[in-house]
Amino acid sequence: MVRTVGEIINFVEKLAPRELAEPWDNVGLQVGSRDWPVKSVWVALDPLPQVVAAACQAEVDLLITHHPLIFKPLTSVDCTTPTGDIIHSALRHHLAIFSAHTNLDSVAGGVNDSLARRIGLRNLAVLHQGEQEGMSQDGQGQLAVQGLGRTGDLSRETTLASLADEVKKCLDLKSVAIAGDPALAVRRVALCSGSGASLLGDFFASAAQVYISGDLRYHDARDVEAAGRGLIDIGHFSSEHLIVDVLAGKLTDMLHRNNDDVSIEACRLEADPFITI
């Protein structure tokens, strides 16, 4: 059965309803037409030039990304700019581009839950409850709370240094940055995928001893030190890229249940732009 872009989008939005997106976000169809036919789908974190070029060469019909291609309003489409070239290439090759961003962060089973489960946290709760979030059913039909960030318990008490080492192993990282006393006793953890500095107030209001996120700043570290707590900065890319395989797997399961002959692949071309030397 041939599906359309719009029909695949409907499947994605069952997993991550667009009404969960933050008001400042730009989720949904970025380039293309909902009426275009789809036989091949790629899932990626970013609509990078090399990802789009490879998708066009492979005759992919739909590229689903976490980060939007168009975040701020465009005043022009100049094909000599990276964004303009991506739009031009996508349209020329009938490649639709779609984004599920903060809605995929907030939803039960989305980016934050996936990160928390990878680290091994239990008894998960939402760190920041926004107005647009609420209760939903997860994949097993159980009610789950939605919102940005998560808090959860470790299986046993450990130290900040030991937790940082364990997080490195769980996420296959070469390094992480920590702030706070390495010997700090830790049992409850807060986290936020992507850039988590805006939820530091929620972390301080929680019972968590450590906050795990990306793009954390110098003064954030100083504030956490002063509060006698800890930070682990795992980087923006590493905190979110794990959703690529998760989303590709969920979409594959949904389409197979409907006996759809649509190929879903996780893009293997992405890497963290920051290199530790």
N, C-alpha and C positions, 0 to 999 in steps of 0.2 A: 504494500500500500504506500503510495507517495503522499508524504506529508508536506504541509506548507510551513513557511517561516512562522506564520501566526499560530499554527497548531503546536509547533515545538515551543514557542514562547508560552503558550497556555500551560504546557507541561511544566516548564521551569517555574512559572508563577504559582503553580500549585505547591511547589516545594518552597518557594520564597515569594510570598505575596507582595506585590509592589507597594501596597499601602503601608508596609512596614518600613519603607525607605524614609530616611531623614528628610525634612523639608528642603534642605539645601542641596540634596543629591540629585543626580540626573540618571535615573535608571531607565531601562527599556530599550527599544529599538533605536540604535544610533545611526545606522546606515542600511538602506535597502527597502524592500517591500514585504509586507506581511503575506502577500500573495505568491511570492516566489516558491517554487518547489524545493524540497529538501530531501536529499539522500545521504548526505555526509555532514557531520557536525564535529567541530573541534571545540574543546573547552580549554581556556587559558586564563592566567591571572591578568595579563595586560595585553591590549591590542598593539603590540610593538610592531614597528615596520617590518622586522624580519619574520615575525609570526604571520602577519597579514600577507606578506609576499609568498611565504611557503604555503599558506592556505590557498592562495590564488593558484599557485603552480599545481597543487594537489587537487584542484577543482572542488574544494570544500564549498558547501552551500551556505553554511551558517557558522559563525565564530561567536561563541558565548564567552564573555570575559567578566571577571569580577570588577575590575576598574573600568570606568566609562572612557570611551574614546573622546567624547565631547562633554567636558565638565563645566566649563564656562561658556556663555553664549558666544558664538562665532559672529564676527562682523564681516567676514569674507571667507571664501574657500580658495586659497592660493595654493596651487598644486606644487609650488616650489618649497612649501613648508612641509614638515613631517606629517602633520595632521591632514593637510590638504592632499598630499600624495597618497596617504592611506585611503582617504575617501574616494579619490579618483580611481585608485587601483581596485578597491572593493566594488565600486559601481561598475567598472569596466568588466570585471570578472563575475558579476552577479553574486558577490559574497556579501551576505547580510551580516551585520555586527550588532550584537545585543549584549547589554550589561545587566547583571544582578549584583548590586553593590551593598549598601547598608541594609537592604532588606535581607540579603543573604547572611550578613553579619548577625542580625537580630533574631532571625527565625530559629525556632527549636530545631536542632540537628544541623545548623549552619556552621559558619566559620568558627565562632567562639566555642560552640559545643565540641566541634571536631578538634580544636586545639586543646581544650580541657581534657578530653578523653585521651588524646595522644600522650599528654603529660601524666595521665593516670589519676585525675581528680575525681572525687566522689561527692555525693550529696550536693549537686550543682544548684546554684541559685543565680538570678540575674544581678549584675552589679549596678546597672543604671536602667531604671524603668522609665521609658519615655511615654508621652501621651498616646502615640500611635500603636504601642505594643499592648499585649494582653495575653489571653490564653489561646492555645491552639492544640490540635492533635498532632502528636509526633507520628513516625512511621508505623508504630505498633498500636495506634489508636488511643494512646494515653494522653491525657491533658499535660501540656508542658508550658512553662512560662517563657515569654519572648522578651527580648530587650538587648541592649548593648553590654558587652562584657559578661564575665561569669565569676563567681566565687565557688570554691570547692575545697574539700578536705583531702589531704594526703592519707595514704594507708597507714603511715606511721610518722611520728615526729622526726624531723631531721634538722639540719642546719642550712643556712643560706648558701654556703659554699657547696655542700653536698647536693642540695637541690639544683643549683646552677649546673653542676656536673651531670646530674641525671637528665636535666632538660637538654643539654648538649647531646647526650646519647639518644634520647627519644626523638629529637628533631634532626639528628645527623648533622650537627653544626661543628665547625672548627673552633668557634669561640663565642662567648657571650660577654656582655659587660654587666657588672654588678655594682651596686652601691649599698652601703650599710655594713654592719658588723658581720664578717663571714661566719662567725660562730653563733649568730642569731638563731634562736630556736623557732622552727617553723612547723605549723600543723595545718593552717588554713591559708589558701592562696587566692589572690584575685588576679584576673587577667583580662586583657582586651586585645583582640587582633588588630593589626595595622598600627595606626598612630594613636596611642592611648593616653597622651598627656592630658586631654580634656576630661578624662574620668578619674584623675588623681583625687579630686574631692570625694568621689564615691568610694575610692579605696580607703581614704582616711576615715570615712564614716563607717566602714565595714570592720569586721573582726579579723580580717586577713592580716598576716604579718608581712607578706611579700606581694609585690605587684609585678606581673610579667607582661611585657608589651614591647612595642617598637617605637622608634623615633622619640625616645625620652631625652630630656634636656638637662643641662648642667644644674640649673636651679631646681628642677624636679628632684634630682638626686640629693641636693642639699636639704630640701624640705623633708625628704624621706629620712635622711640621716638624723635630722633634728627631732623627728617624731619617733626615733628608735625602731624604725622598720627597714625593709629592704626592697631593692629593685633588681630585676633581671631584665636587661634589654636584649631581646633575641633578634631584633631587626624587623623591619616592616615585611620584607619578602618572606622570611621564614615563618612568620606568624600567620601568613595567609595562603601561601602556595599550596599547602596541604589540601585545600578545598577543591583543587582542580580534579584530583582523582576521586574525591568523595562525590562531587557533583556529577562527574562523568559516569560513575557507577550507579548513582541513583537514577539518572536519566535512562541509562541502558536498561535497568530493571523495569522502569515504567513502560518503556516502549516495547520491550519483549513481552510484557504482560498483555499488551495490546496487539501482539503479533505484527509489529511494524518492522519493515525492512529498512531501518535507518541506522547508519554507522555512527557511533559516538566514540570519539577518541580524545584522550587527554594529551594536550600538546607537550612535547618533550624538548622544546627549543629554548625554554626560559631558564635564566640563572639570576642570582642576586647581583645587582649592579655594583655592590660594594665588595671588594676583595681585600682580605686581610693579608698583609705582607710582613 
